[in-house]
Amino acid sequence: MTVTNLKKAIHKAYTYLVENPVSIYPLVTFRIAFGILMLISTLRFWYNGWIEQLYLEPAFHFKYFGFYWIPSPSPLVIYSVFILLIVTCICISLGLFYRASIIAFFFLFSYTELIDATTYLNHYYFITIVSFVLIFLPANRQFAIDANSPAHKSNLVPAWTINVLKFQLAVVYFYAGLAKLNYTWLFEALPLKIWLPSNVHLPLIGELLSYNTTAYLFSWAGALFDLSIILLLIYKRTRFMAYLALIIFHLMTWYLFPIGMFPFVMIASTLIFFSEKSHEKFYSLFKPAVPQLQLEQSNKPSKIVLTALSVFISFQLLFPFRYLLYPGDLFWTEQGYRFSWRVMLMEKAGYATFTVEDGNGRKEIVDNTLYLSPFQEKMMSTQADFILQYANFLKDEYQQQGFTKPKVYADVFVTLNGLGSKRFINPAIDLAVLKDNFAPKKFILPYQ
């Protein structure tokens, strides 16, 4: 291929993916589904008592590095946040005050995730990203209360407004599949070999889950599914069967594992891959005669939009690979593990004993239950940054109790994928003098 032909091919692809005017209705479906699912998720969170359990009961909250300034909420604040989340979800799905609602949702939801980092889940990260992207998309130009006049309506949007959401979904699935291409997942069937037998009580399939062969089958099938599903959804001839497989896959994972709303979020989100005609046909049931309205402005994105898109795409493609900057086994150290779409790849448990002492010979073993919930203690005992944060918290806490220049030591044992308990960090290092940062944590012992 000559340089000229290559340039023409690139320009054609750019026009098709970015500038080409396309139907708005896939974006409308995404907006409505997003609002409804977020409403259900918020109500479910409140109903299960997780507001009190995760945000109000613990005496200490773990933070992401760089967000230590996020305050722990009072009951009035956190309940107000969840009430506003409910209101914004309803407004998003109805297309009412859409721009203000999605902006408010993004900040409110992000705040709840930043309160305590032990609550991190991949699908919470996905929701944060998607809500941020939706701020800049004209998802309220049809089938929305905001679109109450021809001046506010449009049947067409630039292709990038649809494709940026498809891209984000592709990143989630493909990177999840890429992460499964490791020896432990494929050739040892771990952690599925540990998890599946715990479901032998289930009707019909329970007995099958006790066999190692089933664990290997599920491991390989999961990797192949994640790596191929987006391509199969894009291709028209395989789209329907691929979506049916996607539904079965996510309902199966929901049935077997406690993963909350994530399967339903992905089932609804991937509807965006269906053709424009499919979406338009659905909405014609409610509004048969829809005038063909054109774009209000040029579908050619500005330089600012193109720059923002380029930065966003580059970040999403590169950020999950930051783990390569850290030494050691990724599953052991977990440095660079979060925000990289590594879904259900390991079984990890730990036990941490903290000792505080000062120069006067005072020494005390910490009762973690005085400061942490059982869930927090479980998550802290396997993640080095949380161990360090907690050690610094204990330093301040015991200083207030009269300890002079308290030193904090931790003896932590962790088991990874059921392969025996091993010492996780160096117990001879005073953690109270260390501060969290992005550098490799040298107090983590190598995985043997």
Beta strands, then each sheet from edge to edge (+ up, - down):
strand 1: 21-23
strand 2: 156-158
strand 3: 348-357
strand 4: 363-365
strand 5: 407-416
strand 6: 421-423
sheet 1: 1+ 2-
sheet 2: 4+ 3- 5+ 6-
end
